[in-house]
Amino acid sequence: MDHEPYQSQYTETKLQQKLAFLPQKAGCKLYEQALLLYVLLTEKEVPNWIKVAIIGALGYLICPIDAVPDFLPGGYLDDIAVMALVLAKVNAYETPGAKERMEKLLPDRCKES
């Protein structure tokens, strides 16, 4: 997937706004993936080429125009697939510390008891 068109969509503020207004039916998996990518984006050890892919994936999530519009049933499946694809490429940089930072950012409804 060519992430370049979506890089202009990504900003930290836009990501926060998108996550704040996600419907509950979007599910916690979407939150987890987006927040983990965000955390990895802020890690110094992650190479720039991976950060470009992360920005593309998060930009795709934020962008209102994508393969399956978000307002349709199942509209977030393509967003989840794009983020999962990028996460598969960056899993070597996923540390326990990054996972812990992501879990702190999760909404209460997504936190495991």
DSSP file (Angstrom, degrees, kcal/mol; ACC not computed):
  #  RESIDUE AA STRUCTURE BP1 BP2  ACC     N-H-->O    O-->H-N    N-H-->O    O-->H-N    TCO  KAPPA ALPHA  PHI   PSI    X-CA   Y-CA   Z-CA
    1    1 A M              0   0    0      0, 0.0     2,-0.8     0, 0.0     0, 0.0   0.000 360.0 360.0 360.0 136.0    0.0    0.0    0.0
    2    2 A D        -     0   0    0      1,-0.2     4,-0.2    54,-0.0     0, 0.0  -0.741 360.0-177.6 -83.9 111.8    1.3    3.5   -0.9
    3    3 A H    >>  +     0   0    0     -2,-0.8     3,-1.4     1,-0.2     4,-0.8   0.596  58.5  93.6 -86.4 -11.8    1.2    5.5    2.4
    4    4 A E  H >> S+     0   0    0      1,-0.3     3,-1.1     2,-0.2     4,-0.6   0.866  80.1  54.1 -55.3 -44.1    2.4    8.7    0.8
    5    5 A P  H 34 S+     0   0    0      0, 0.0    -1,-0.3     0, 0.0     3,-0.3   0.777 110.8  48.8 -62.4 -22.0   -1.1   10.2    0.2
    6    6 A Y  H X> S+     0   0    0     -3,-1.4     3,-1.2     1,-0.2     4,-0.7   0.582  87.3  82.8 -94.6 -10.3   -2.0    9.7    3.9
    7    7 A Q  H X< S+     0   0    0     -3,-1.1     3,-0.7    -4,-0.8    -1,-0.2   0.845  88.3  55.8 -63.8 -32.2    1.1   11.2    5.4
    8    8 A S  T 3< S+     0   0    0     -4,-0.6    -1,-0.3    -3,-0.3    -2,-0.1   0.681 101.3  60.3 -73.2 -15.3   -0.4   14.7    5.1
    9    9 A Q  T <4 S+     0   0    0     -3,-1.2     2,-0.4    -4,-0.1    -1,-0.2   0.726  85.9  95.0 -81.1 -22.4   -3.4   13.5    7.1
   10   10 A Y    <<  +     0   0    0     -4,-0.7     2,-0.3    -3,-0.7    49,-0.1  -0.584  37.3 141.1 -84.3 126.0   -1.5   12.6   10.2
   11   11 A T     >  -     0   0    0     -2,-0.4     4,-2.3    47,-0.1     5,-0.2  -0.951  56.4-118.4-144.3 156.4   -1.0   14.9   13.1
   12   12 A E  H  > S+     0   0    0     -2,-0.3     4,-2.4     1,-0.2     5,-0.2   0.896 116.3  51.8 -60.8 -39.3   -1.1   14.1   16.8
   13   13 A T  H  > S+     0   0    0      2,-0.2     4,-2.4     1,-0.2    -1,-0.2   0.918 108.7  49.3 -64.4 -44.1   -4.1   16.3   17.2
   14   14 A K  H  > S+     0   0    0      1,-0.2     4,-2.5     2,-0.2    -1,-0.2   0.885 110.6  51.5 -63.3 -38.0   -6.1   14.7   14.4
   15   15 A L  H  X S+     0   0    0     -4,-2.3     4,-2.7     2,-0.2     5,-0.2   0.941 110.1  48.3 -63.6 -46.4   -5.3   11.2   15.8
   16   16 A Q  H  X S+     0   0    0     -4,-2.4     4,-2.1     1,-0.2    -2,-0.2   0.903 112.8  48.8 -60.5 -41.5   -6.5   12.3   19.3
   17   17 A Q  H  X S+     0   0    0     -4,-2.4     4,-1.4     2,-0.2    -1,-0.2   0.918 111.4  49.1 -64.8 -43.1   -9.7   13.7   17.7
   18   18 A K  H  < S+     0   0    0     -4,-2.5     4,-0.4     1,-0.2     3,-0.4   0.935 113.5  45.8 -62.2 -46.8  -10.3   10.6   15.7
   19   19 A L  H >< S+     0   0    0     -4,-2.7     3,-0.8     1,-0.2    -1,-0.2   0.860 109.1  56.3 -66.1 -34.7   -9.9    8.3   18.6
   20   20 A A  H 3< S+     0   0    0     -4,-2.1    -1,-0.2    -5,-0.2    -2,-0.2   0.820 113.8  39.7 -66.3 -29.9  -12.1   10.5   20.9
   21   21 A F  T 3< S+     0   0    0     -4,-1.4    -1,-0.2    -3,-0.4    -2,-0.2   0.287  82.0 125.5-107.0  10.7  -15.0   10.2   18.4
   22   22 A L    <   -     0   0    0     -3,-0.8     5,-0.1    -4,-0.4     2,-0.0  -0.485  66.8-113.6 -66.3 135.8  -14.7    6.6   17.4
   23   23 A P    >   -     0   0    0      0, 0.0     3,-2.2     0, 0.0     4,-0.4  -0.381  21.5-116.6 -67.5 151.5  -18.0    4.8   18.0
   24   24 A Q  G >  S+     0   0    0      1,-0.3     3,-1.6     2,-0.2    -2,-0.1   0.830 114.0  65.4 -58.0 -31.8  -17.9    2.1   20.7
   25   25 A K  G 3  S+     0   0    0      1,-0.3    -1,-0.3     2,-0.1     3,-0.1   0.668  81.5  78.3 -67.8 -14.2  -18.7   -0.5   18.1
   26   26 A A  G <  S-     0   0    0     -3,-2.2     4,-0.4     1,-0.1    -1,-0.3   0.805  98.9-140.2 -64.2 -26.5  -15.3    0.2   16.4
   27   27 A G    <>  -     0   0    0     -3,-1.6     4,-1.0    -4,-0.4     3,-0.4   0.168  16.3 -85.3  88.2 157.5  -13.8   -1.9   19.2
   28   28 A C  H  > S+     0   0    0      1,-0.2     4,-3.0     2,-0.2     5,-0.2   0.740 116.1  70.9 -73.1 -24.7  -10.8   -1.8   21.4
   29   29 A K  H  > S+     0   0    0      1,-0.2     4,-2.7     2,-0.2    -1,-0.2   0.907  98.5  50.1 -60.1 -40.7   -8.6   -3.6   18.9
   30   30 A L  H  > S+     0   0    0     -4,-0.4     4,-2.6    -3,-0.4     5,-0.2   0.929 111.7  47.9 -62.5 -46.3   -8.6   -0.4   16.8
   31   31 A Y  H  X S+     0   0    0     -4,-1.0     4,-2.9     2,-0.2     5,-0.3   0.943 112.3  49.6 -58.2 -48.8   -7.7    1.7   19.8
   32   32 A E  H  X S+     0   0    0     -4,-3.0     4,-2.5     1,-0.2     5,-0.2   0.927 113.4  45.1 -58.7 -47.8   -4.9   -0.7   20.8
   33   33 A Q  H  X S+     0   0    0     -4,-2.7     4,-2.4    -5,-0.2    -1,-0.2   0.934 115.3  46.5 -63.8 -46.3   -3.4   -0.8   17.3
   34   34 A A  H  X S+     0   0    0     -4,-2.6     4,-2.3    -5,-0.2    -2,-0.2   0.919 115.3  45.9 -64.1 -43.4   -3.6    3.0   16.8
   35   35 A L  H  X S+     0   0    0     -4,-2.9     4,-2.7    -5,-0.2    -1,-0.2   0.879 111.1  52.0 -69.4 -36.7   -2.2    3.8   20.2
   36   36 A L  H  X S+     0   0    0     -4,-2.5     4,-2.6    -5,-0.3    -1,-0.2   0.921 110.8  48.3 -64.8 -42.3    0.6    1.2   19.8
   37   37 A L  H  X S+     0   0    0     -4,-2.4     4,-2.1    -5,-0.2    -2,-0.2   0.914 111.5  50.6 -61.9 -41.6    1.6    2.7   16.5
   38   38 A Y  H  X S+     0   0    0     -4,-2.3     4,-1.2     2,-0.2    -2,-0.2   0.933 110.8  48.2 -61.0 -46.1    1.5    6.2   18.0
   39   39 A V  H >< S+     0   0    0     -4,-2.7     3,-0.6     1,-0.2     4,-0.5   0.921 111.7  49.5 -61.5 -44.3    3.7    5.1   20.9
   40   40 A L  H >< S+     0   0    0     -4,-2.6     3,-1.0     1,-0.2     6,-0.2   0.849 104.7  59.7 -64.0 -33.2    6.2    3.4   18.5
   41   41 A L  H 3< S+     0   0    0     -4,-2.1    -1,-0.2     1,-0.2    -2,-0.2   0.821 106.0  48.1 -62.4 -30.8    6.2    6.6   16.4
   42   42 A T  T << S+     0   0    0     -4,-1.2     2,-0.3    -3,-0.6    -1,-0.2   0.496  87.9 106.5 -90.3  -3.8    7.5    8.5   19.5
   43   43 A E    X   -     0   0    0     -3,-1.0     3,-0.7    -4,-0.5    -3,-0.0  -0.606  62.8-147.8 -79.5 132.9   10.3    6.0   20.3
   44   44 A K  T 3  S+     0   0    0     -2,-0.3    -1,-0.1     1,-0.2    -4,-0.0   0.803  94.6  60.9 -67.8 -29.8   13.8    7.1   19.5
   45   45 A E  T 3  S+     0   0    0     48,-0.1    -1,-0.2     2,-0.1    -5,-0.0   0.665  81.0  97.0 -75.3 -16.1   15.0    3.6   18.6
   46   46 A V  S <  S-     0   0    0     -3,-0.7     5,-0.1    -6,-0.2    44,-0.0  -0.619  80.8-119.6 -78.8 125.3   12.5    3.2   15.8
   47   47 A P    >>  -     0   0    0      0, 0.0     4,-1.8     0, 0.0     3,-0.7  -0.207  18.9-115.2 -64.1 154.6   14.1    4.0   12.4
   48   48 A N  H 3> S+     0   0    0      1,-0.2     4,-2.1     2,-0.2     5,-0.2   0.840 112.9  60.2 -60.3 -36.0   12.7    6.8   10.3
   49   49 A W  H 3> S+     0   0    0      1,-0.2     4,-1.3     2,-0.2    -1,-0.2   0.854 107.7  46.4 -64.6 -31.6   11.6    4.5    7.4
   50   50 A I  H <> S+     0   0    0     -3,-0.7     4,-2.4     2,-0.2    -1,-0.2   0.873 108.2  55.8 -74.7 -37.3    9.3    2.7    9.9
   51   51 A K  H  X S+     0   0    0     -4,-1.8     4,-2.7     1,-0.2    -2,-0.2   0.862 103.8  55.1 -62.0 -35.0    8.1    6.0   11.2
   52   52 A V  H  X S+     0   0    0     -4,-2.1     4,-2.1     2,-0.2    -1,-0.2   0.922 108.9  47.0 -63.0 -43.4    7.1    6.9    7.7
   53   53 A A  H  X S+     0   0    0     -4,-1.3     4,-2.3     2,-0.2    -2,-0.2   0.893 112.1  50.7 -64.8 -39.3    5.0    3.7    7.4
   54   54 A I  H  X S+     0   0    0     -4,-2.4     4,-2.8     2,-0.2     5,-0.3   0.929 109.6  49.6 -64.0 -45.1    3.4    4.4   10.8
   55   55 A I  H  X S+     0   0    0     -4,-2.7     4,-2.5     1,-0.2    -1,-0.2   0.892 110.6  51.6 -61.6 -38.9    2.5    7.9    9.8
   56   56 A G  H  X S+     0   0    0     -4,-2.1     4,-2.0     2,-0.2    -1,-0.2   0.917 111.5  46.2 -63.2 -43.0    1.0    6.5    6.6
   57   57 A A  H  X S+     0   0    0     -4,-2.3     4,-1.8     2,-0.2    -2,-0.2   0.916 115.4  45.1 -67.4 -43.5   -1.1    4.0    8.6
   58   58 A L  H  X S+     0   0    0     -4,-2.8     4,-2.1     1,-0.2    -1,-0.2   0.863 111.8  53.3 -69.1 -34.4   -2.3    6.6   11.1
   59   59 A G  H  X S+     0   0    0     -4,-2.5     4,-2.8    -5,-0.3    -1,-0.2   0.881 106.3  53.3 -64.2 -37.9   -3.0    9.0    8.3
   60   60 A Y  H  < S+     0   0    0     -4,-2.0    -2,-0.2     2,-0.2    -1,-0.2   0.900 108.9  49.6 -62.8 -41.0   -5.1    6.4    6.6
   61   61 A L  H  < S+     0   0    0     -4,-1.8    -2,-0.2     1,-0.2    -1,-0.2   0.914 116.1  42.0 -62.2 -43.2   -7.1    6.0    9.9
   62   62 A I  H  < S+     0   0    0     -4,-2.1    -2,-0.2    -5,-0.1    -1,-0.2   0.860  91.7  97.7 -74.5 -37.0   -7.6    9.7   10.2
   63   63 A C     <  -     0   0    0     -4,-2.8   -57,-0.0    -5,-0.2   -54,-0.0  -0.291  66.8-147.0 -59.1 128.5   -8.4   10.4    6.5
   64   64 A P  S    S+     0   0    0      0, 0.0     2,-0.6     0, 0.0     6,-0.3   0.687  84.7  66.9 -71.3 -15.7  -12.2   10.6    5.9
   65   65 A I        +     0   0    0      4,-0.1     2,-0.3     5,-0.1    -2,-0.1  -0.918  68.0 129.9-109.6 113.9  -11.8    9.1    2.4
   66   66 A D  S    S-     0   0    0     -2,-0.6    -5,-0.0    -5,-0.0    -6,-0.0  -0.854  70.8 -74.8-148.5-174.1  -10.6    5.5    2.4
   67   67 A A  S    S+     0   0    0     -2,-0.3     8,-0.0     1,-0.2    -1,-0.0   0.882 123.2  24.4 -57.2 -44.9  -11.4    2.1    0.8
   68   68 A V  S    S-     0   0    0      7,-0.2    -1,-0.2     4,-0.0    11,-0.2  -0.961  94.1-121.5-123.4 111.6  -14.4    1.4    3.1
   69   69 A P    >   -     0   0    0      0, 0.0     3,-1.7     0, 0.0    -4,-0.1  -0.231  19.0-128.1 -55.4 137.9  -16.0    4.6    4.5
   70   70 A D  T 3  S+     0   0    0     -6,-0.3     5,-0.3     1,-0.3     6,-0.2   0.737 103.2  63.7 -62.7 -25.3  -16.0    4.5    8.3
   71   71 A F  T 3  S+     0   0    0      4,-0.1    -1,-0.3     3,-0.1     3,-0.1   0.651  87.9  87.0 -76.9 -12.7  -19.7    5.2    8.6
   72   72 A L  S X  S-     0   0    0     -3,-1.7     3,-2.3     1,-0.1     4,-0.2  -0.495  99.0 -86.9 -81.4 154.7  -20.6    2.0    6.9
   73   73 A P  T 3  S+     0   0    0      0, 0.0    -1,-0.1     0, 0.0    -2,-0.1  -0.420 121.3  14.7 -57.9 131.9  -21.0   -1.3    8.8
   74   74 A G  T >  S+     0   0    0     -4,-0.1     3,-1.8    -2,-0.1     4,-0.4   0.622  87.0 140.9  76.1  12.8  -17.5   -2.8    9.0
   75   75 A G  T <   +     0   0    0     -3,-2.3     4,-0.3    -5,-0.3    -7,-0.2   0.661  65.4  53.8 -65.1 -17.3  -16.1    0.5    7.9
   76   76 A Y  T 3> S+     0   0    0     -6,-0.2     4,-2.5    -4,-0.2    -1,-0.3   0.467  82.0  90.0 -96.0  -1.2  -13.1    0.2   10.2
   77   77 A L  H <> S+     0   0    0     -3,-1.8     4,-2.3     1,-0.2    -1,-0.2   0.894  88.0  48.8 -62.6 -39.4  -12.0   -3.2    8.9
   78   78 A D  H  > S+     0   0    0     -4,-0.4     4,-2.3    -3,-0.2    -1,-0.2   0.887 110.7  51.0 -67.9 -36.9   -9.7   -1.6    6.3
   79   79 A D  H  > S+     0   0    0     -4,-0.3     4,-2.4     2,-0.2    -2,-0.2   0.922 111.3  47.9 -63.9 -43.7   -8.2    0.7    8.9
   80   80 A I  H  X S+     0   0    0     -4,-2.5     4,-2.6     1,-0.2    -2,-0.2   0.902 111.2  51.4 -62.8 -41.3   -7.5   -2.3   11.2
   81   81 A A  H  X S+     0   0    0     -4,-2.3     4,-2.2     2,-0.2    -2,-0.2   0.911 110.1  48.2 -64.0 -42.9   -6.0   -4.2    8.3
   82   82 A V  H  X S+     0   0    0     -4,-2.3     4,-2.0     2,-0.2    -1,-0.2   0.930 114.3  45.9 -64.1 -44.9   -3.7   -1.4    7.3
   83   83 A M  H  X S+     0   0    0     -4,-2.4     4,-2.8     1,-0.2    -2,-0.2   0.890 111.6  51.9 -66.6 -38.0   -2.5   -0.9   10.9
   84   84 A A  H  X S+     0   0    0     -4,-2.6     4,-2.1     2,-0.2    -1,-0.2   0.892 107.7  53.2 -64.1 -38.9   -2.0   -4.7   11.4
   85   85 A L  H  X S+     0   0    0     -4,-2.2     4,-1.0     2,-0.2    -2,-0.2   0.926 112.7  43.2 -60.9 -45.6    0.1   -4.8    8.3
   86   86 A V  H >X S+     0   0    0     -4,-2.0     4,-1.5     1,-0.2     3,-0.6   0.910 111.5  54.5 -68.0 -41.7    2.4   -2.0    9.6
   87   87 A L  H 3X S+     0   0    0     -4,-2.8     4,-0.7     1,-0.2    -1,-0.2   0.863 103.0  57.1 -60.7 -34.8    2.5   -3.5   13.1
   88   88 A A  H 3< S+     0   0    0     -4,-2.1     3,-0.3     1,-0.2    -1,-0.2   0.845 109.0  46.8 -63.6 -32.1    3.6   -6.8   11.6
   89   89 A K  H << S+     0   0    0     -4,-1.0     3,-0.3    -3,-0.6    -1,-0.2   0.774 118.3  40.3 -78.3 -27.2    6.6   -4.9   10.0
   90   90 A V  H >< S+     0   0    0     -4,-1.5     3,-2.3     1,-0.2     4,-0.4   0.313  77.2 110.1-106.6   8.8    7.5   -3.1   13.3
   91   91 A N  G ><  +     0   0    0     -4,-0.7     3,-1.1     1,-0.3    -1,-0.2   0.751  69.8  67.2 -60.4 -23.2    7.0   -5.8   15.8
   92   92 A A  G 3  S+     0   0    0     -3,-0.3    -1,-0.3     1,-0.2    -2,-0.1   0.738 101.6  48.8 -67.1 -20.9   10.7   -6.0   16.4
   93   93 A Y  G <  S+     0   0    0     -3,-2.3     2,-0.9     2,-0.1    -1,-0.2   0.423  82.4 109.5 -98.5  -0.5   10.5   -2.5   18.0
   94   94 A E    <   -     0   0    0     -3,-1.1   -58,-0.0    -4,-0.4    -3,-0.0  -0.682  49.9-179.4 -80.4 109.5    7.6   -3.3   20.2
   95   95 A T     >  -     0   0    0     -2,-0.9     4,-2.4     1,-0.1     5,-0.2  -0.636  43.3-109.2-104.6 162.8    9.0   -3.4   23.7
   96   96 A P  H  > S+     0   0    0      0, 0.0     4,-2.3     0, 0.0     5,-0.1   0.870 121.9  55.0 -57.7 -34.8    7.3   -4.1   27.1
   97   97 A G  H  > S+     0   0    0      2,-0.2     4,-2.3     1,-0.2     5,-0.1   0.901 107.5  47.8 -65.2 -40.5    7.7   -0.4   27.8
   98   98 A A  H  > S+     0   0    0      2,-0.2     4,-2.3     1,-0.2    -1,-0.2   0.909 111.9  50.1 -66.0 -41.8    6.0    0.6   24.6
   99   99 A K  H  X S+     0   0    0     -4,-2.4     4,-2.3     1,-0.2    -2,-0.2   0.899 110.6  50.3 -62.5 -40.7    3.1   -1.8   25.3
  100  100 A E  H  X S+     0   0    0     -4,-2.3     4,-1.6     2,-0.2    -2,-0.2   0.904 109.5  50.3 -65.5 -41.9    2.8   -0.4   28.9
  101  101 A R  H  X S+     0   0    0     -4,-2.3     4,-1.0     1,-0.2    -1,-0.2   0.900 110.7  50.6 -62.0 -40.2    2.7    3.2   27.5
  102  102 A M  H >X S+     0   0    0     -4,-2.3     4,-0.9     1,-0.2     3,-0.7   0.923 107.5  52.6 -62.9 -44.4    0.0    2.2   25.1
  103  103 A E  H 3< S+     0   0    0     -4,-2.3     3,-0.4     1,-0.3    -1,-0.2   0.829 104.8  55.8 -63.7 -31.8   -2.1    0.5   27.8
  104  104 A K  H 3< S+     0   0    0     -4,-1.6    -1,-0.3     1,-0.2    -2,-0.2   0.796 107.8  49.8 -68.4 -27.6   -2.0    3.7   29.9
  105  105 A L  H << S+     0   0    0     -4,-1.0    -1,-0.2    -3,-0.7    -2,-0.2   0.632  87.8 107.0 -85.7 -14.9   -3.5    5.7   26.9
  106  106 A L  S  < S-     0   0    0     -4,-0.9     5,-0.1    -3,-0.4     2,-0.0  -0.303  79.5-106.1 -63.8 145.4   -6.3    3.2   26.4
  107  107 A P    >>  -     0   0    0      0, 0.0     3,-2.1     0, 0.0     4,-0.6  -0.378  34.1-107.8 -65.7 154.5   -9.8    4.3   27.4
  108  108 A D  G >4 S+     0   0    0      1,-0.3     3,-1.1     2,-0.2    -2,-0.1   0.833 117.1  62.6 -54.6 -36.3  -11.1    2.7   30.5
  109  109 A R  G 34 S+     0   0    0      1,-0.3    -1,-0.3     3,-0.0   -81,-0.1   0.699 106.0  46.8 -65.7 -17.2  -13.6    0.5   28.6
  110  110 A C  G <4 S+     0   0    0     -3,-2.1     2,-0.3    -7,-0.1    -1,-0.3   0.506  87.8 104.1-101.6  -6.4  -10.7   -1.2   26.8
  111  111 A K  S << S-     0   0    0     -3,-1.1     2,-0.2    -4,-0.6    -7,-0.0  -0.590  73.3-122.3 -80.9 136.4   -8.5   -1.8   29.8
  112  112 A E              0   0    0     -2,-0.3    -2,-0.1     1,-0.1    -1,-0.1  -0.534 360.0 360.0 -75.4 140.9   -8.4   -5.4   31.1
  113  113 A S              0   0    0     -2,-0.2    -1,-0.1     0, 0.0    -2,-0.0   0.468 360.0 360.0 -83.0 360.0   -9.5   -5.8   34.7
